[in-house]
Structure formats: C-alpha cells, structure tokens
C-alpha cells in the first residue's frame, strides 16, 4: 500500500482537497489520511464545508486554533510532526498558501518525506503578503508541483525549478465548483434573502473582505466600505462577513456603512459566513462581486460574473486574461468608478482558462500513481 497524507486548515483548502479525496477512491493501492490543522476551527468557517463538500471526517484534527503567523505555524509544525512519524506517509499533499500549507510542507521535508504542492507557482510578487511567503517557501521544498494556470509554470521556470517537477494540471477549485454547481442551484439562499421570486433574482451584488491589509487598517477599511456603500445605493450587496472583519468594523465604529435590515432594498447587507453551496449559489446569480479573495476571483471567472478585486495585485492573472476579473485596488474613487462601469456594461460570455475543466484532480492522482508505484 502507498500511504498518502493530506493537510488542510482553512476554507479554501477544503474546496481544493475535496476533488482529490474523491478521486483517490479510484486509487485502490493508496491509503489516505486527512489531517485538519484546526487553523479555521469555527463551525461556520470549517465544519459546514466538510458537509457541503461531502468530505470525510478528518483522521486527525490538530486543533491549533488562532494565533500570530509565527505562533500558528510553529504550533502546527509541533503537532503534525508526531502524526507524520506515526503514519509514515510516502508523500504529504498540501494545498494553497495558508499557514497550514507551509507548516506541513516544512515539517515533512525535514523528516525526509516527499511533498506535493497543489496550486503551486502562483505569485503576486508582493512579499508583504504572508501568502506569498508561504507559496514561495512551500514550492522550494516540494518534490511535485501541481500548477493551476499558465503563469504558475512561467513563474517556476523563471525561479529555476527543474521542469520534471512541474505539472500543469488545471484548477482543483474549479473541479469542486463544477461538481457542486447543480446541487448549489437548489439552495434556498436567494429566497431566504428576499431577492428571488418565481425563479428569477432581483439585482444584487456580493462582497467578501478578509485580508489583514484591508480589514486591520481603519482608514483602508472605511474607504472600501464607503465605496461599496455608494455602489450599493440602488441594490443590495450581500456581505458574508468574516468574524475578524466584523469585529474590526465594530472596533473602528464603521457600522454606519452596513444595512442590517435590508432585503430587497439597498446598501451593504451583512450576513453570517455562508456554507460552500449557499455561497456558490449567491455568487452564481450576482450582478457584481467585490472581493479580496483569490478563490472568489477564480470562481467568478468560471461563473461569468463581473468581479472587482480589492487589491493592488493578483496571483491569479488568468482571471484577468480570460475572465471577468478587474484588479481595482482599494482607492474609493477607483472602486466606485469600476463598479459603475461594470453595472452599465452589457452581459458577455468569458472563456475558461486552459484546463479549468473539472478534471484537475484526475490528472493529479494519475501523476501520483506514476511517481509512487
């Protein structure tokens, strides 16, 4: 038997590992353990996703919880080392760019265990982003690098990674989206929010904010909320608020930008964090999405929904090259102008980036079989 161990820790990881877990069922020679670091430990941020994605209960939960980057990364390394020593996997699979990713990759590499990085090669070229550091270090210690878009191959080539380690396989996040799109269409979220009637949806938008650079600085957060509030003057923009973001809005006294009671009206309407299926259904019918999330940029590209990225850069340039994404930064005037332009433009169809076809996981598992058997 081949022993594989996958590590997840935050919401984006769950969407990325789910197709791999399902595809591994066709690899009878493989025994697979799923380890949850507990980086996202809240039921709304974690537990609901396991149900929506039909993921099995983790074999191990490290229950790390929150903390600074150093504390969280170190605690994951401390807690996962005995798991790796006990299970002795032939390979550790890590996904994305969160602290769980780099912690598991470093620990495995130091123990002489091979590492495969799923979603390798993405670069924002902004070293102030903790995720950028995580990506680069994880790629540096990985043995197999599974790339989701063309820019990843180019970045790794530029960094001198041997080409025999790099595999352009497509996007596992999109595997999850395409697998669950039909089920998500049955979600009652639109009806619950009062924007659906007789099968058709009223005009609305979606906002997500979670990056520290956007939500931990009062001036930046106020500028974003002010701009989005202006864009939401004619229709509601639903805001599934990350707990950290919601706390900062209250701490900075910015509640005036939220409309706690809106349904069919207008304004920024805060919601509790949503499960995967509800969030997918909400994005599917949105007229505009404003976000600082990399995964949401990818999802809106496939859904064909106009997306404004509230950052100065993106590590996912395929969403701009092929999709509906625009990187508009955090300046209030730029956000307002871009949102107004989007709402005035006619609907159009966008091509999918290469290999975003729902088959990335099958390619990854085929390569794993080739290298491990």
C-alpha positions in Angstrom: 0.0 0.0 0.0 1.0 3.6 -0.7 0.4 5.9 2.2 -0.7 9.5 1.4 -1.4 12.2 3.9 -3.2 15.5 3.0 -3.3 18.6 5.2 -6.0 21.2 5.3 -6.6 24.1 7.6 -8.7 26.9 6.1 -11.9 27.2 3.9 -10.1 27.4 0.5 -8.2 24.2 1.4 -11.4 22.3 1.8 -12.6 23.1 -1.8 -9.2 22.2 -3.2 -8.7 18.9 -1.4 -12.3 17.6 -1.9 -11.8 16.5 -5.5 -8.5 14.8 -4.6 -10.2 12.9 -1.8 -12.9 11.7 -4.1 -10.5 10.8 -6.9 -8.3 8.8 -4.6 -11.2 6.4 -4.2 -10.2 5.1 -7.7 -6.6 4.5 -6.5 -7.0 1.2 -4.5 -3.3 0.9 -3.8 -3.4 4.1 -1.8 -4.2 4.5 1.9 -5.1 8.2 2.6 -5.2 10.2 5.9 -6.8 13.6 6.0 -5.4 15.9 8.7 -7.2 19.1 9.7 -4.8 21.6 11.4 -7.7 23.5 13.0 -6.4 26.8 11.6 -10.1 27.6 10.8 -11.9 26.0 13.7 -15.2 27.8 13.7 -18.1 25.6 12.6 -19.2 28.3 10.1 -15.7 28.6 8.7 -14.9 24.9 8.7 -17.5 22.3 9.7 -20.2 23.3 7.2 -17.7 23.0 4.4 -17.0 19.3 5.2 -20.7 18.6 5.0 -21.3 20.6 1.8 -18.3 19.0 0.0 -19.0 15.5 1.3 -15.6 15.3 2.9 -15.0 12.5 5.4 -14.3 13.4 9.0 -10.6 14.2 9.3 -8.5 11.3 10.6 -6.6 13.8 12.8 -7.6 17.3 14.0 -4.6 19.2 15.4 -6.9 21.8 17.0 -4.4 24.5 16.6 -6.8 27.5 16.6 -5.8 31.1 16.0 -2.6 33.0 16.8 0.0 35.1 15.1 1.6 33.8 11.9 4.7 32.6 13.9 2.7 31.0 16.7 0.2 29.3 14.4 2.8 28.0 12.0 5.1 26.8 14.8 2.2 25.1 16.7 1.1 23.2 13.5 4.7 22.0 13.0 4.9 20.8 16.6 1.6 19.0 16.4 1.9 17.4 13.0 5.4 16.0 13.4 4.3 13.1 15.7 1.5 12.4 13.2 3.9 12.1 10.4 6.3 9.9 12.4 3.5 7.6 13.4 1.8 7.3 10.0 5.0 7.3 7.9 3.4 8.5 4.6 5.3 8.2 1.3 4.0 11.7 0.4 2.3 14.6 2.0 -0.1 16.6 -0.1 -0.5 20.3 0.7 -2.8 22.8 -1.0 -2.9 26.5 -1.4 -1.0 29.1 0.6 -2.1 29.3 4.2 0.0 28.7 7.3 -1.1 25.0 7.4 0.4 24.6 3.9 3.9 25.9 4.8 3.9 24.3 8.2 3.1 20.8 6.9 5.5 21.1 3.9 8.4 22.2 6.1 7.9 19.5 8.7 7.5 16.8 6.1 10.6 17.9 4.2 12.7 18.0 7.3 11.6 14.4 8.0 12.6 13.3 4.5 9.0 12.8 3.4 8.2 13.9 -0.2 5.9 16.8 -0.6 3.4 17.6 -3.4 2.1 21.1 -3.6 -1.3 21.6 -5.2 -1.8 25.1 -6.6 1.9 25.7 -7.0 3.6 28.6 -8.8 1.2 31.4 -8.2 2.9 34.7 -7.5 1.6 38.1 -6.6 5.2 39.5 -6.4 4.1 41.2 -3.2 6.3 40.0 -0.3 4.2 41.9 2.2 1.5 39.3 1.7 2.0 36.3 4.1 0.5 34.1 1.5 3.3 35.0 -1.0 6.0 33.9 1.5 4.0 30.7 2.1 3.8 29.9 -1.6 7.5 30.5 -2.4 8.8 28.5 0.6 6.3 25.6 0.0 7.3 25.4 -3.7 11.0 25.4 -2.7 10.7 22.3 -0.6 8.2 20.4 -2.7 9.0 17.4 -4.9 5.9 17.6 -7.2 4.4 20.9 -8.1 0.9 20.8 -9.5 0.1 24.1 -11.3 -3.4 25.6 -11.9 -2.7 28.2 -14.6 -0.1 29.1 -17.2 1.5 31.8 -15.1 2.5 29.3 -12.5 4.6 27.3 -15.0 6.3 30.5 -16.1 7.0 31.6 -12.6 8.5 28.3 -11.6 10.6 28.2 -14.7 11.9 31.7 -14.0 12.8 30.6 -10.5 14.9 27.7 -11.8 12.7 24.8 -10.7 13.5 21.7 -12.7 10.8 21.1 -15.4 10.4 17.5 -14.5 9.0 18.5 -11.1 6.3 20.8 -12.6 2.9 19.6 -13.9 0.3 21.9 -15.4 -2.9 20.1 -14.3 -5.6 22.7 -14.1 -7.6 24.0 -11.1 -9.0 21.8 -8.4 -11.1 24.7 -7.0 -13.0 24.6 -10.3 -13.3 20.8 -10.0 -15.3 21.5 -6.8 -17.4 24.2 -8.4 -18.4 22.2 -11.4 -19.1 19.1 -9.3 -21.4 21.0 -7.0 -22.9 23.7 -9.2 -26.1 21.7 -9.9 -26.7 21.0 -6.2 -25.9 24.6 -5.3 -28.7 25.7 -7.7 -31.2 24.1 -5.3 -30.0 26.3 -2.4 -32.7 28.4 -0.8 -30.3 31.3 -0.1 -31.8 33.7 -2.6 -35.3 33.1 -1.3 -34.1 33.4 2.2 -32.5 36.8 1.4 -35.6 38.0 -0.4 -34.0 38.5 -3.8 -35.7 35.6 -5.6 -39.2 35.4 -6.8 -40.8 32.9 -9.2 -37.3 31.6 -10.2 -35.8 35.0 -11.1 -33.5 37.0 -9.0 -33.5 40.7 -8.3 -30.4 42.7 -8.9 -27.8 42.3 -6.2 -24.0 42.1 -5.6 -21.7 40.2 -3.2 -18.8 41.5 -1.1 -16.1 39.5 0.7 -13.3 41.0 2.8 -10.8 39.2 4.9 -7.2 40.2 4.1 -5.4 41.9 7.0 -4.1 44.7 4.7 -7.7 45.6 4.0 -9.5 44.9 7.3 -7.0 45.7 10.0 -6.4 49.3 9.0 -9.3 51.6 9.9 -8.7 54.1 7.0 -8.4 51.4 4.3 -11.5 49.5 5.6 -13.5 52.7 5.8 -12.6 53.7 2.2 -13.6 50.3 0.9 -16.9 50.2 2.8 -17.7 53.8 1.7 -17.1 53.0 -1.9 -19.1 49.8 -1.8 -21.9 51.5 0.0 -22.1 54.1 -2.8 -22.2 51.2 -5.3 -24.9 49.6 -3.3 -27.2 52.7 -3.4 -29.5 51.1 -5.9 -29.5 47.4 -4.9 -28.3 45.3 -2.0 -24.7 44.0 -1.8 -24.6 41.0 0.4 -21.6 40.7 2.7 -20.9 37.3 4.3 -18.6 38.8 6.9 -15.6 37.0 8.3 -15.5 37.2 12.1 -12.3 39.2 12.1 -13.7 41.7 9.6 -17.0 42.1 11.6 -15.1 42.6 14.8 -12.9 45.3 13.2 -16.0 47.1 11.7 -17.3 47.4 15.3 -13.9 48.3 16.7 -13.4 51.1 14.2 -17.0 52.4 14.5 -17.9 51.7 10.9 -21.3 50.1 11.4 -22.9 53.1 9.6 -21.9 51.6 6.3 -23.9 48.4 6.9 -27.7 48.0 6.4 -28.5 45.3 8.9 -32.2 45.1 7.9 -32.1 45.3 4.1 -33.5 42.6 1.9 -34.8 43.8 -1.5 -33.7 47.3 -0.7 -30.1 48.6 -1.0 -26.9 49.0 0.9 -24.3 46.6 2.3 -26.2 43.8 3.9 -24.0 41.8 6.4 -24.5 38.1 6.7 -23.0 35.3 8.8 -20.3 33.3 7.0 -22.0 31.0 4.4 -21.5 27.3 3.6 -20.0 26.4 0.3 -23.2 25.6 -1.5 -25.1 28.7 -0.3 -22.1 30.9 -1.2 -21.8 29.4 -4.7 -25.5 29.9 -5.3 -25.3 33.5 -4.2 -22.3 34.2 -6.5 -23.9 32.4 -9.4 -26.7 34.9 -9.7 -24.9 38.1 -8.6 -24.6 41.0 -11.0 -21.2 42.0 -9.5 -18.8 40.6 -6.9 -16.3 42.6 -5.0 -13.6 40.6 -3.2 -10.0 40.3 -1.9 -10.1 36.5 -2.1 -8.1 34.6 -4.7 -10.6 31.7 -4.8 -13.5 34.0 -5.4 -11.7 35.5 -8.4 -11.4 32.0 -9.9 -15.0 31.1 -9.2 -16.4 34.2 -10.7 -14.2 33.7 -13.8 -16.0 30.3 -14.5 -19.4 31.6 -13.4 -19.0 34.6 -15.8 -19.8 37.1 -13.1 -18.1 40.5 -13.2 -15.5 40.6 -10.3 -13.7 43.6 -8.9 -10.6 42.6 -6.9 -10.0 45.0 -4.0 -6.2 44.6 -4.0 -3.3 46.1 -5.9 -2.2 42.8 -7.4 -3.4 39.2 -8.1 -1.5 36.0 -8.1 -4.2 34.6 -10.5 -3.7 36.6 -13.7 -5.7 34.1 -15.7 -8.8 35.5 -14.1 -8.0 38.8 -15.7 -6.6 37.4 -19.0 -9.6 35.1 -19.7 -12.3 36.1 -17.2 -14.4 38.9 -15.8 -11.9 40.0 -13.1 -10.5 43.5 -12.8 -7.9 44.4 -10.2 -9.0 47.9 -8.9 -7.1 48.3 -5.7 -8.5 49.9 -2.5 -8.9 53.5 -3.6 -12.5 54.5 -3.0 -12.8 56.5 -6.3 -11.4 53.7 -8.4 -13.7 51.2 -6.8 -16.8 53.4 -7.4 -15.9 54.1 -11.0 -15.2 50.5 -11.8 -18.4 49.3 -10.1 -20.4 51.9 -12.1 -18.8 50.8 -15.3 -19.5 47.2 -14.7 -23.2 47.8 -13.9 -23.6 49.7 -17.2 -21.9 47.2 -19.4 -23.9 44.5 -21.2 -23.6 40.9 -20.2 -21.0 38.9 -22.1 -19.5 35.4 -22.0 -16.0 34.7 -21.0 -13.7 31.8 -22.0 -12.5 29.5 -19.3 -8.7 29.4 -18.7 -7.0 26.3 -20.1 -7.6 23.0 -18.2 -10.2 24.6 -15.9 -12.5 21.7 -17.0 -13.2 19.8 -13.8 -10.6 17.1 -14.4 -7.6 18.5 -12.5 -7.9 16.0 -9.6 -7.9 13.0 -12.0 -4.7 14.4 -13.6 -3.1 14.8 -10.2 -3.9 11.3 -9.0 -2.7 9.8 -12.3 0.7 11.6 -11.8 0.8 10.5 -8.1 0.3 6.9 -9.2 3.0 7.2 -11.8 5.5 8.5 -9.2 4.7 6.4 -6.3 4.0 2.9 -7.7 
